[in-house]
Amino acid sequence: MSNIVLVLQITLFGMFLIFAAMVLLWTLLSMMVFVLARVQKNPIDEDELSNEEDNAELMRKQAVAVAVSAALHQRVLAGPGRFPLPPTAFVSAWQAVLRSHILNKRGAVR
């Protein structure tokens, strides 16, 4: 019975160490994010910010226009749609042998 108690104590101690390490890492990461966010704050002029947003919006519109024109050009080059080929009538050797056995039992079909 004492072996089971010892095993349970070791398991609980191991679990405690794992969770303690996770909490420690979580705390360190959140502190680093907080400190780096304060250090990297620099005031940006609102004019520069709006100008950058306008440039980004213009680039997005140009990218969409290029994508649409490329898609339309691709559709024109593709031509009419093609129907897929019907499935082939090929059978495997195993299927051919089984079918020939069935035909031999029943006789020729007229």
N, C-alpha and C positions, 0 to 999 in steps of 0.2 A: 504494500500500500504506500510505503514511503517513496518508492520509485515514481509512482504516478504524481504524488505531490511535488516531487523535485522537478519532474518534467513540466508540470503546469507552471511552476514558479519560473523556470527558465524561459518558457514560452511567453509568459506575461512580461518578463523583464525585456525580452527581445522585442516584443511589440511596443513596449514603452519607449525603448531606444529609437526605434524606427519613427514613431510618431513625433518624438521630441526632435529628431533631426529634421523631419519635414517642417515642423513649426519654426525651427530655427532658420532654415533656408527661406521659408516664406517671409519671415520677419526681415531678414537681410535684404531680400529682393525688394520688398515694399519700401524699405528705408532708402535703398539705392535709387529707386524710381522717384521717390519724393525729393531726394537731394539733387539728382540730376535735372529734374524738372525745374527746380528753383534756380540752378546754376545756368541753365540754357535759356532762361527767359531773357529776351531782348526785345525792346519795343520796335515795332515795324510801323512805318507810316501807313495810314489808311489809304493814301493815294497809291502807294506801291502795291499794297495788298489788292485793291480793286483792279489795278492795272494788270497784275498777275492773273487774277481771276478772269478778266476779259480775254487775255491772251490764251488761257487754258480753254475757255469756252470756244474761242475762234478755232483753236487747233482741233477740238472735238468735232466741231461742225465740218471742218475740212476732212477729217478722217472718215466721218460718216458719208460725206459726198463721194470720196474715193471708193469706199466699200460698196456703195450702191451702184456706182458706175461700173465697177469691176464685175459685180453680180449680173447686171444687165448685159454687159458685153459677153460674159460667159454663157448666159442663156441664149443669146443670139447665135453664138458659135456652136452650141450643142445641137441645134436643128430639132427636127421632130423627135418625139419620144419613141423608143423602140420597145416592142413587146418582148418579154423574156421567152427564151426558147422552151418548148415543151420538155417535160422530163423524158429522159432517154428510156428505151425499152430494154436496156442491157440488164441482165440478171447475173448474179454470181454463179459460180460453178456449183455451189451447194444447192441453190434454188433450181438450177437446171436439172440436176440429178434427181431431186425430189419430184419435180414435175414429170420427168420421164418415167419414174416409177409409177406415178399416178396414172399416166396415160397407158402404161403397159397393163395395169390392173383393169382399167375400164375398157380398154380397146380404143380403136381409132374413132375420132369424132367426125360425124358426117355432116 
